[in-house]
Amino acid sequence: MIIQCKHLHVELKRGSTFELAGACGNKLTCVNGSIWITQHQFSNDWVLQSGDCLTIENPGKVVISACNDSATFSAQQRENEHVEWGVNQILTPGSRFPSTPHGVKHE
């Protein structure tokens, strides 16, 4: 699935993952709960708490998962750049994307 937008807002349930590709230089922000992030070819993973941010440093795949019962994150493109985010979702029951209006918000 390809999503074209400047701002992506996703709610995940524990055990579900969300994959981004082609988002190098874009900023991920944990909005609620905590998220675990793995970037392709990086040996370290990151855990972001509510309010924490991380800039994606690799053009490869980024995998994001919820550490809590639910977590919300946003991804925002760099200024003056249009990126088609390649999104591969692996969701568990109860996660929202894009089956309800609150799962993903485009701006």
HUQUIZI-V221425 format. One record per pair of residues at least 12 apart in sequence whose ideal C-beta (glycine too) atoms are under 8 Angstrom apart, sorted by sequence separation. I is the first residue (numbers start at 1). J is the second residue. D is the distance in whole Angstrom. If there is no record, write none. Layout:
BEGIN
i->(I	I)
j->(J	J)
d->(D	D)
END
This chain:
BEGIN
i->(35	34	35	34	34	42	34	42	33	37	39	41	30	32	39	40	29	30	31	39	41	28	30	40	47	11	30	39	40	9	29	30	39	40	12	29	30	39	29	38	28	37	38	48	27	28	37	27	28	37	61	27	28	36	26	27	35	36	25	26	35	36	25	35	36	24	25	34	35	23	24	33	34	24	28	33	34	24	33	20	28	33	35	22	33	34	21	32	33	35	21	23	32	33	21	32	20	21	30	31	19	20	30	31	19	30	31	19	20	29	18	19	28	29	17	18	28	29	17	18	28	29	17	27	16	26	27	15	16	26	15	26	27	12	14	23	26	12	13	14	25	10	12	14	23	14	20	13	14	25	13	26	12	11	12	11	12	23	11	12	22	10	22	23	9	10	22	9	10	21	22	9	10	20	21	8	20	21	7	8	20	21	7	8	19	7	18	19	6	7	19	6	18	19	17	18	17	18	16	17	16	6	16	8	15	4	13	14	12	13	16	18	4	5	13	3	4	13	2	3	13	2	12	2	3	11	1	2	11	1	11	1	10	1	11	11	10	10	9	8	9	8	7	8	7	7	3	5	6	5	3)
j->(47	47	48	48	49	57	50	58	50	54	56	58	48	50	57	58	48	49	50	58	60	48	50	60	67	32	51	60	61	31	51	52	61	62	35	52	53	62	53	62	53	62	63	73	53	54	63	54	55	64	88	55	56	64	55	56	64	65	55	56	65	66	56	66	67	56	57	66	67	56	57	66	67	58	62	67	68	59	68	56	64	69	71	59	70	71	59	70	71	73	60	62	71	72	61	72	61	62	71	72	61	62	72	73	62	73	74	63	64	73	63	64	73	74	63	64	74	75	64	65	75	76	65	75	65	75	76	65	66	76	66	77	78	64	66	75	78	65	66	67	78	64	66	68	77	69	75	69	70	81	70	83	70	70	71	71	72	83	72	73	83	72	84	85	72	73	85	73	74	85	86	74	75	85	86	74	86	87	74	75	87	88	75	76	87	76	87	88	76	77	89	77	89	90	89	90	90	91	90	91	91	82	92	85	92	82	91	92	91	92	95	97	84	85	93	84	85	94	84	85	95	85	95	86	87	95	86	87	96	87	97	88	97	89	102	103	103	104	104	104	105	105	105	106	106	107	104	106	107	107	106)
d->(7	6	5	6	5	8	7	6	6	6	7	6	4	6	7	6	8	6	7	5	6	7	6	3	6	8	7	7	5	7	8	5	8	7	7	7	8	5	5	7	7	6	5	8	6	5	7	7	8	5	8	5	7	7	7	8	5	5	7	5	7	8	6	6	5	6	8	8	6	5	7	6	4	6	8	7	6	4	4	7	7	8	5	6	6	6	8	7	3	5	7	6	6	7	5	4	7	7	7	4	6	4	8	6	7	5	6	5	7	6	8	8	6	5	6	5	7	8	7	7	5	7	4	7	7	6	5	8	6	6	7	5	8	7	5	6	6	7	6	7	5	8	4	6	8	5	7	7	7	8	5	7	7	6	5	7	7	6	5	8	6	7	7	6	7	6	6	8	8	7	5	5	8	6	4	6	7	8	6	4	6	7	7	8	7	5	7	4	7	7	7	5	6	7	8	8	5	8	7	8	5	8	4	7	5	7	8	8	7	6	4	7	5	8	8	7	8	4	5	5	4	7	5	6	5	7	8	7	5	5	8	7	6	7	7	6	7	6	6	6	4	8	7	7	7	4	8	4	6	7	7)
END
